């Protein structure tokens, strides 16, 4: 059995020169930020003051301070880690010079915020009003400004007192026809006895009632018809509220309105305008519509310039919730918008309603609405050429992609993607000069807006879960100095929505065929007869996978959100069961499929991140990742493609990709072409992100984690996961990054620095601050596209 040459890096033998790139780097970083904000009162006029800080004193924990701060009219200059970076840039300019450099500094910087006593008084009044609107009717706010060295500190002290609570809610129906329908929903009211009085709560109740009535046919109803009368004189810090609903107003003349009961509407006719051209319709007005042809599909007229529509009508009917004869429901309109948008084939979706001039005779009959759905298709075919620089394991290269997309392949909203990719990187090898890695590949994806399962393809199921079927085939060729590998892949799976925040993906069929050849003699000698050899064999991977994603991010407003992804997969179980059933021979101790051994394992992992938004310019991101794969039965080790790795632009950024672990294992031979993997992965990251100027953002980060092997058969010293030592093998890295947000993509540079290196002996693992730090061994520049997580 071959043995591995394991040599811990002996830092005592390294250059001990007093010059340390690490120290120089951090000294420069530490000195730069204060330098940028030195003399913050440089441009403050005489007898004026720089607003240094706002202080809020409020003992009531039922109202968050961030809510109060939004009512303060004047805020100090923005800070990054306590430093007024943007003010410092502004102060670096010379106000007496009008050239591009000083103008640029003033543009990207921020002028000093000069204390304004009028804004202080306005802030005090608005804070008082806000607190009273929260139910603290007797609240008072005192304010004070203190001055020192041309700086002002403004303090606000809020004396809230006891809040008022709701004693009784009564209704007043000026339109008696709404009485029964509104009272039937009082169990869902937000205004329950004992709840603290809040004006925001009243507005939420108005909006809730508006949506409730609009979902029951009241198309023209709005929250403006709802009003409140609040009586705070009942004593004992309680209020009585009367919720009133006004009757419907009808314009009789331009200056006069009459009132009548609110109208309930039913859908009369739905017309879909296919291939709608809004520009031409606006220019030609009625002549545009009169020249259109019409066909009827499932009772719905489909209209267009000709009847050879870009999209088949059945695709639209599966996404349409607005049906003739149904009561008008706001939820149906929202769902129609959402499902039509999810098809990704329309650049314009416009749903309009028009009151039908005819009303059926009878006091209980509904008014009628005609609906028009105007659909403007996207360009069906497109191609993209991408060229980008790469930096894997510290080796520079270039990659290119050619992507062809058809958004409506068979006129059924099928999205077809065809991608050709290629990449080459130059590897620097200490012993034999330069070598290259080459990667070539092609991938085809077809997404269908239905489930390819007859019993799950009913229109009701499609409307409820918005299912998708995805078929993928791919082929990849990789040539590395130590081996050449080809991967053929085919998969078939389903995706559907659970609710607005989560989705599910199941791939009942995912098949990989991996062939490895041209293994270098040196690499073969190192793995021959070892546990690692089983990960570098030709193998078939018949896999079943499940994926769950939760994401409550609000893309319309920057706010806190959670992202969670869970993956689970298993391979080879059905095949092994079949082989055992028919008593198939096991050459070399493993069953085969098409002449190749197939993998058998279970694997699961999760990825959890929390984004904490401090303000528009500052944000913290926390991330946890954990995963484990266990080979058994027909496999002695996980296939290389299914193993975990650590390091790289989206992992521990102080290490190159696949250059960390497993555990405390270290092999100097792997420094040439890092390819270290494991069966278990743990990782934690914290990142502080802040806006700088122009498109530039900054980040400070801390990464920790490692990978381990699960099997005791792994001969590599320190590679196996052990409960009594794994925590001592956690790697820690830190660093800073710069990001350039160009809207359509984000370019990222992260400079990682090792803090704790598990490959070192126990007493030398905390490497931060040692004189043996070197730029080559302990710093890593990572290049990436998009945020790391």
N, C-alpha and C positions, 0 to 999 in steps of 0.2 A: 504494500500500500504506500502510495506516495505521501510525502509529508510537505507541509508548507513552510517556507522560510519566513518566520515572523520576527521582525526586528523593530521594537518600539523606537520611536524617534527620540534620540538622546539629545535633549536641548543643551546639556552641559558641554557638548562638543561643538556647538554652533558658535558663530562669531559673536563675541561679547563686546563688540564695540559700543561705546556710549551712545552712538547715533542710533535712534530707534524710529523707523518710519511710523510706527503706531503712535508713539508719543507725539511726534511732530504733527501727525494728522489731527489728533484730538486737541492738542494745544491750539492749532490753527482754528479748529471748529469752535472751541470754547471762547477764544478771543474774538472771533468774528462777530458773533451775535451782540455782545455788549458794545463792540465798536460801532455797529450799525445804529445803535440807539443812544450813543453817548450824547450828553448835553441835550436832552429832549426839549428844553425851553429855549433853544437857540433862536427861534423865530417867533417867540411870544412877545408882543408889544409891551412896553412899560405900563404898569398898573393893570395888566391883564394876567390871567392865570391859566396854566395848562390843567385841564380836567384830568386829575391823576387817578381817581377811583370813585366809584359809587358804592356805598355801604347800605345794606338793607338789614334791618332788624325786625324780625317777625316771628313770634314764637309759635304761631299756629301751624301745625304740620299738615293740615288738611288742604292747604294751598301751596303748591310748589313755588320756589323762588323764581324759577325760570319764567313762570307765568307773570310774576310781578315785574320782572326786568323788562318785559316787552312794553310796559306802560311808562317806562322812564324815557323821556324825550331826548336826552343827551347822554351819550356813552363815551368812555375814554377811547383812545386809539387802540386798534387791534393789537393783540399780543400773541407771540409764539413762544411757548415755554417761559412766560413771564417777561418777555422782551418785546419792546415796541419796534419790531423789525421794520414795518412799513413807514413809521414815523422817522426811523433812522435813515432810511433811503431818501426820504424827502429832505431831511436836514443835511444830507451830504451834498445836496445841490446848492448852488449859489443863486439866490433870488435876483441878484443884480446882473446875471449873465443870461442871455437869450440865445443859446445855441442848442444843437440837437442833444448833446449829452446831458446838460442840466435840465432841459425840458423833459428828457426821457426819465431822469431820476424823479422829477416831480410827478410825472404821469404814473409811474409804477408805484410810487410811494404814496403816503397819506399825510395831508397837512395836519398840523396840530389841532386838536379839539380845544377851543378856548372856552373856558367856563362862562356860561350865560345864566345869570340869576333869574331871568324871565322863564327860561326853560326849566329851571329847578322848581319854580312855583307851579308851572303847568304840570310837571311830573307829579308833584305832591297832590294836586287836585285830581289828576287822572288815577293815581293809585287809590285815593280815597273813594272815587266813584267805582272803581273796579271791585274793591273790597265790599262796598255796600251792595253792588250787584250780585255778589256771592252770598248775600244773606246777612251780612254783618251791618245792619242798618245804623248802628251807633258808632261805627268805626271812625277813628280820627287818625290823621297822619301828621307827624311833626317832622320838620326838615331843618338841617343845619349845614353850613359850609365852613370848613376850617382851611386856613391858608398857611403855607410854609414854602419858602424858597421858590416862589412864583408857581406853586402847584396848589390845586384845590382838591379837597376831598369832600364829597357831598354825602351826607348821611340822611337816611329816611327811616323813621321809627314808626311802625304801624301798630296802633292800639286797636285791635279788632273788637274785643268784647265778645259777648255770646251771640251765636248765630240764631236767626229766626227759622223755624221749621213750619212745614205745612200741617195745618190742623184739619182742613176740610177743602175738598174740591167739588164745586158745583158747575153744572152746565146751563147755558142759556142759548136756546136754539131759536134764532130769528127766522130760520128756515126749518119748520117742523118736519119736513120730509127726511131730514138727516138724523133725526133723533134716534130712531131704532138702530140704524146702522152704526152710529158712533158709540152709543151706549153698549152695543154688543161687543165692543173691543176694549172696554175700559180695563180689562184684566192686564192689557199690555201698556197701559199708560205709564209714563215716566213720573207723573205727579201723584205719588202715593203719600198718604198721611205719614208724617214723621220724617219725610225727606227734607234736607236743608233747602231753603229757598235759594234759587239761583236764576238769574235772567237767562243764562245760557241754557239752562234746563227747560225754560219756557220756550225758547226758540227751537230746541230739539223736539219738543212735543208738537210744536206747530208743523215742523217738517215731517214728523212721523205721521201726523194726521193727514197732511197733504198727500203723502205717498200712499197711505192706507185708502183714502177715497179715490185717488187716481187709479188704484189697482182694482177698483170696483165700479169702473165705468165713468167716473166724473172727470172727463177730459179737461174741462175748463176750470176745475177747482184749483185754487192756489192758497198758500198759507196767508196771503194778505186778507183773506176773509175771516181769519181767526184773530181774536183779540183776548186780552186778559184784564180783569179787574182784581186788584190786590188790596185786601183790607188788613193792615198791620196794627189795627187798634184793638184786636180781640184780647190782647194781654198775654203774659207768660211767654214772651218771645215766640209767638206763633202768628201765622197769617192764614186767612181764608182767601181762596182764589175762585173767581168765576171765569170759566172758559166760555167765551161767546163765539158763535158762528153767524156771520152776516149772510143775507140772501144773495143770490146771483144778480149781478147788475148787467142790464142790457142797454146799450146805447140807442136812444130813440132819435135824437138829433145830435149834432156835434157838441151841443152844450147841455144836453139833458139826458139823464139815465132813468130807467125804470127798474124795479126789482121783481124777481120771480123766483120760484124754487130752483135750486141747482139742477142742471140738466145731466141726465145719465145717458151715456152714448154706447152704441153697439156698432161693430164694424160692418159696413155695408158692402164695400168692394175693395179688393186689394189688387193693385196693378203694379207690375214690376217692369221698369224700363231698363232693358239690357243694353250694354255697350253705350251707356248714356254719355253724351258730350255736353257738359254744362256751359262751355264757352259758346258753342253753336246754338244751344237752346236759348241762351240769353240774347244772342245777337238776332236770331230769327223769330223769337217769341212764339206765337201760335202756329206759324207756318212750319216750325220744326216738328211739333207734335202731330200736326195733321198729315205729315208725310211718312209716318211710321206704320209698319206692318204689325199685325197682332196675331198671336196664336194662344190657345188656352191649354194649360197643362194642370190637371188635377183641380180644375175649377178656378184657376188664377190666370188672368190675362198676362201674357208676356209680350212686351212691345219693343221693337227695335227697327233699325233701318232696313234690315232684312231678317229673315227667320233663321238664318244660319248663325245662331248666337255663338259668341266666344265661349260661353259656359253653358252646359246643359241645364235646362230648367230644374231638373230634379235636384241638382246641387243646391240651388237657392231654396227650394221648398224644404229641404232637410234642415236648413238654418233659419227658416222663417217661423216665427211664433205668432204672427198677426194673422188671424184666420177670419174669413167671412162668417158672420153670424155670432161671433164671440163678443162678449163685453170688452170694451177698451180696458187694457191693463198696461200700466207703465212698465211693469216687469217684462211683459212680452216685447215691448219696444227695446228695452235695454238688452235683453237676451238676443234679439235679432241683430242688433248692432254688434254685439260681442262675437256671436258665432260667424257672422259674415266676415268680420275682421280677421278671425282666426284662420280663415281659408287662405289668407295672404295672397289673394289674386285681384283684389279691388283696391285702387288707390283713392276712390271716392265712394262713400256710402251715405246717402241722404234719404231720410224717411220723413215724409210730410203727411199731414192730415188736413182734410177739408170737410167742413160740415156740409152734409147733403141738404139741399133746400127743401126736400120732401120729408115730412115727419108723419109716421103712421098715425091714424086716428085712434084715440083711446087714452085715458088719463095715465095708464101705467106703461104705455109704450115708450121705448127709448128713442132718443134722437139718433141720427145716423151719421157715421163718419166714413169718408172714402180715404183710402190710404194709397200713397204712391211711394214705391221703393226705387230709388234711382241709383244704379250701379255703374260706376266708371271703372273699367278694367285697367290693370297695370300692363306695362309692356311685358309680353309673354316670355320673350327670350332675351337673355343677357349673358355677357361673359366678362370675366374679371381676370386681370393679370396682376399678380403680386410678386414683388421682389423684396427680400428683406435680408438684413444681416443676421447672423446667428452667432451665439457664443455659448457652446455647450462644453462643460468641463474646462472652461477657460480657453478653448480653442475656437478661433474665429473662422467663419465660413459664410457662405451665401446660399440662400434657398429661394426657390421660385415656385409659384403655383399658377396653373391655368384652370379657371373654374367656369364651367358652362352651366347655366340654369334655365330650365323651362318651367314656368309657373302654372302651366295648364296643359299637360302633355296629351291627355286623351279627352280634353274638354270636360273633365270631371273634377277640376281643382287638384289634380295630381301634380305634385312638385317634384321635378327630377333634377338632380345635381350630378354633374360629372366633373371630377377633379383629377388633374394630373399634377404631380408634385415631384420636385427633385431638390436635392441639397448636397453640398459638398463642404467638408470642413478639413482644415489642415491641423493635424496633430503634431505637436512638438515632442519628439522623443529624445531623451538625453543621449542615448547610446548610438542611434543610427539616423539622426537627422530628422527630416520631415516625412510624415506619412499622411494619407488622406482617408477620410471616411466618405462613402458615397451612399446616397439613399435615393431610390427611384420608386414611384408608386402611382397607382391609379385607384380611384374609388368612385363607385356609382351608388346613389341613394334615390329611392323612390318612396315618396310619402303620399298615402291615400287618405282622404278625409272620412273614412269609414273603417269598421272592423271587417276583415275578410273572414268572418264567421257568420253563417246564415242566421243562427238563432240569436246573434247579438248585433244584428244590422238593421233592426227596426228603426223607424223614424223617431219614435219616442225615446229610444236609447241614445241615438245620435244627438238629439236635442238636449238630453239631460247631462251627458258626460263628454260631449265633443270629442269622440274617439278618433285616433289616427292609427293607421297601419304603416309600418316602416320596413322596407326591404333594402338590404345593403349587401353589396359585394365589393371586395377590395383585394388588391395584390400589392405587396411591398417587397422590394429588394434592398437589402442592406449589406454593404461591404465594409467591414472594419479590419484593422490590422490583425486582430486575433481570430476572426472567423468571418464567414459570409452566411447570410441567412435570408430565406424567403418566407413570407407569411401570406397565405391565401385565407380569406375570411368571407363568410356568408352568414347573414343573420336575418331573422324574420321576427318582428315583434309588434306590440301594441302599446299605445300610450293613451291615457284618458285623464280627465280632470276629476278630482274629488270634490273640490270647491274652489273658490276664488284664490285660495292660498296654496293649495297642494295639488300634486299630480302623481300619477303612477305609471310606470313603464314595466312591461313584462316581455321578455324575449324567450319564448319557449324553445326557439331554435337559434343557436349561435354556434357556429362551427369554424374552427381554425385548423389549418394544416401548416405546421412549422417544419421547415427543413433547414438543417445547419450543415454546412460543408466548408471545405477549405480552412479547417481549423489549423492555426499555426502550431508547429511542433512544440514551441516553448509553452504556449497556453495549454496544449493537450497534456504535456508532461506535468503541469501543475495541477490539473484537475483529474487526471486518470486515476481510477480506483477510489475516488473520494465521493463524498455525499454530493458535492457540487456538480459532479459529472452528470448526474441524472437530470439536471436542469438544462443541459446543453445537448439534448438528444432530439432526433426527429420525433415529432409527437402530433397526434390528433387531439383536439380539444372540443368535445361536444358539450356545450354548456347551456344551462338554464339560468337566467338572471332575472332579478327583480330590483327595481329602483323606485324610491319614494323621495319626493322633493317638497319641502315646505319653504315658502318665501313670502313674507308679508310686507315686502318693500313697497312703498308708495312712490311710483316714478314721477308723480306730479308735484310732490313736495318732499323736501329733504327732511327726513325724520328717522328716529331709531327703527331698526328692523332686525329680524332674525332670519338667517338662512340655515337650513338643515337638509342634509342629503344622506340617505341610507341605502346601501347596496348589499345585496346578498346573491350568491351564486353557488351552483353546484355542477359538477361535471362527472360523467362516466357512470352514474349509478344505474340507469336503465340498461346500458350496454352490459355492465357487469352482471346484473341480474339475469339478462337474457343468456349470456354465455354460461352462467352457472346452471341455468335451467336446461340447456341443451348439452351441457357437459363438454364445452369446447376446450381443446388442449391449450396449455399456457406455455408457449416456447419462451425460454429465458425468464420464466416466472411472471409473465405479463400477457394479458389478452391483447389481440390486435384488431385493428379496423383498417381495411384496405391495405393490409401489409405493414401498417405502422402501429406502434403502441399508442394507446390513447390515455389521456390523463384522467385521474379520478381524485376529486378533492371537494372541500367546501370552503367558502371564503365569504367574509362579511366585513364591512367597514362603514364608518360614519364620518361626516364632515359637518361641524357646527361652527357658525360664526355669528357674532353679535356686533352690530354697528351702532355705536353710541355717538350721536351728533351733539357736540357741545354748542356750536353756533354755525353760521354760514361758512366760516373759515377753518374750523377745527373739528376733528373727528377722531375717535378711538375705535379700533377694530380688534376684537378678541376672537381667537380661533382655536378649536380643538379638533384633532383628527386621531382616530384609532382604527386599526384594521388587523385582521388575522386571517391567515389561510392555512388549512390543514390537509396535507396529502395523505391518502390511505388507499388500501385496496390495490388497484392497478398502478399506483404511483408511489415512488419512494420520496419524491421531492416535487414541489410545485414547478410547473414549467416556468422558464425564465420570463415569459411575457406576463405571467400572472403574479410575479413576485413584487414586493414593495421596494422602493428605493428612497433615499433621503438626499438632501442637498439639491441645489439648483435655484432658479429664479422664483419658483413658487413654493419653496420648502425652506430648509435652513440655508440662508443665503450666504453664510460665511464659508460654505463648502460647495465645491463644484458638484454637478449632478452625478449621482451614483458614486460618490467618493467618500461617503461616511458609513461606518459600520462594516458588517453587522456587529453590534455590541462594541467591545473594546478591541476587536480584531484589527490587525494592521499587517499589510504586506506591501513592501516597497515596490514590488513589481506592478501592483495595481495603480501606482501613481502615473504610469505612462498612459494607460487607457482605463480610467476608472470605470468599474462595472460591478459595483458592490450592491447586493440585494439581500432581502430577507423575507421571512414569512410573517413577521409581526412588525407593525409600525405604530409608534406613538409620536405625536407632534403637538406643540402648543406655540402660538404666535400672538404677539401683541404689537400693534402698529399705531403710531400717532401720526395722523395726516393733517397737513396744514397748507393753506393757500399762500403762495409767495407773490408772484406778479405775472402779468401777461397770461400765458398758458401754462406757467410753471407752478408746480406744487412740490412740497417737500414732505419727507417722512422720516421718522425715527422708529426703529423696530428692534424687537427682541425675539429670537427664535430658540426653541429648545426641542429636542427629540432625538430619535435614533431608530434603527431597524435591528431586528434580531432574527435568528433562525429558531424554528420550533423543535427541531429534531436533535436528539442527543447523538445521532450518527454523524453530525457535522464535525469534521476533524479540526476545523479552524479554531484556534485558541481564542476564547472570549466571544465567539459568535452566537452561542446558544443562549436563549432567554432563561434566566434564573431569577426567581423571586427574591432571593437574598442579595442580589447584586445589581439588578437592572437599573435601579435608581442611581447607582454610581456610574453608570455608563451613558447617562443623558448628556448629549452635547448641547452647548449653549453658544449662541452667536448673537451679535448685535451689529448695528450699523446705521447708515443714513442713506436716503434715496431721493432721487429727483424724478418727477414725472412731468410729461409734457402732454397736456390734454388738448388735442386738436379736434375735439367733438366727435369726428368720425372714427378716431382711434386714439389710444393713449400709449405713448412711448415711455418706457421706464428704465431707469438706471439705478441699481441698488449696489452700494458698496458694503459688503459684509465683512465682519471682523470676528475672529474666533475669540471666545471668552473661556470656554471649557472644552477641552479636546479629550474624548474618552480613549483614544489610542495611546495616550501617554500613561506612564506609571501613575499610580494613585496620587502620590504626593506632588506630581507635576501637572495634573490635569487642569488646574486653574491657571491658564497661561496669560491672563490679562495683566498688563503692566510689567511683564518681565523684560529684562534687557535682551532676551533671546528672540523676542518677537521680530519677525522679518516680513517685509512686504510681500515676498513671493509665497511664503508658507501660510501666513495667517490672515491675508486679505484676499477677497475675491470680488471681482466686479461682475455683476449679473445684468444682463440685458433682457428685457421682456416687453411684451405687448399686453396692455391691460393691467389691471390691479392683480396682485398675487392671490388675493382671496377676497 
